[in-house]
Amino acid sequence: MTLTLVIVMIFVFVPIIVLMVSMPYLTRETISFGITVSAVQFHSEPLRQIRKSYARISATLHTILFIVCIICLMYGDEHSKQQSWIIVTYSLAMVVISLVLNISYHFKMKSSLPMLAIAPEPSIIAVDTGFRKRNIGLSNNWFLIHVLIIVVSIVTVLLNYDQIPDQIPIHYNSSWNVDRYADKSYSSVFMTTIIQVFITLLFIFENWSIRSVKQQVQPTDPTRSIRQDVTFRRTWSCFMITTSFLLVILVSVVQLNMISLLNIDFAIPIILIIIAFIILYAFALSFWAGQGGSRLERSAFHSNVKPVHDDDKWLFGMIYFNRKDPNLLVEKRFGVGWGLNFGHPASWLILLGIIVVLVVVTRLRG
């Protein structure tokens, strides 16, 4: 295993592990492992101990798994697909560990509710009727820059198509040596263009969702919670546009290397810098803002009033399914960001579209 692969593994997976371990501390103060609570209950000693227990067990399991992955990579054959399968298996194991822990602590949280201080049901629901008129996200016009880059990439490839080798590299091992080629064709050459278009459309949808997802205003301090939410959406809108722009650039770099218009020794640093920047950017935003901006403008006063939430519409506190809710997107209860309402038909169309694109790209690579 090369030193470069070790560095990539550290930069990619260590921040992800830290986010997984810190998940209970990034949620709103009215959500604990997918269960609605009051701020007083959230900061109570029993829930503090539950969060510490989760972080301790999660950190231990993910650290052991990461070390095992590194050892397997060290003794794996870098000239075969073995290392790729090790990384894929490790990624899936991370997800499984996270899901098992989240589900187990969700039920542990349920069983702990009777021991907490009783929180009265809310008597009011606060709504900001002018929320949609606020400047809560950057315009999708910024994605015209992405379109320009894609067009320039297409023109560059077409102008140099005759100079492209008959065999183009499509996969590298951990030493950055080519271990898989594909015959030159318009489908193989423009496979990366399809990926660029998909990335752009996906992030346009994400940026639109930041404006359209339903708000959550805390009735005990609506003004502060509105400021938190607006700042949260603006910063993540900036992240979506910046990240998608960098990913389009990254794919263009990969494409230029594939068709021998860019040297691999020049392409590798660019790719690694872009990946590291995106991951660290998301990491910093998550810890700075928290879910819904909950870590911004924190108040010393903790209310013992529960907000209104449809707990029964959440499976294990993670999957939202509500056919009566017209909103396609809702705030996540685990982690930072937004998720789909699986009771909305469009959510299944989106998942189907992603699967179709993955299948098409896989077939083109083959």
PyMOL commands that set and color helices and strands:
alter all, ss='L'
color gray80, all
select helices_A, chain A and resi 3-26+39-42+45-74+82-115+131-133+140-159+161-163+186-189+191-212+222-258+264-289+291-293+311-313+345-365
alter helices_A, ss='H'
color red, helices_A
select strands_A, chain A and resi 31-32+35-36+167-172+178-183+314-315+319-320+329-331+338-340
alter strands_A, ss='S'
color yellow, strands_A
deselect
rebuild
show_as cartoon
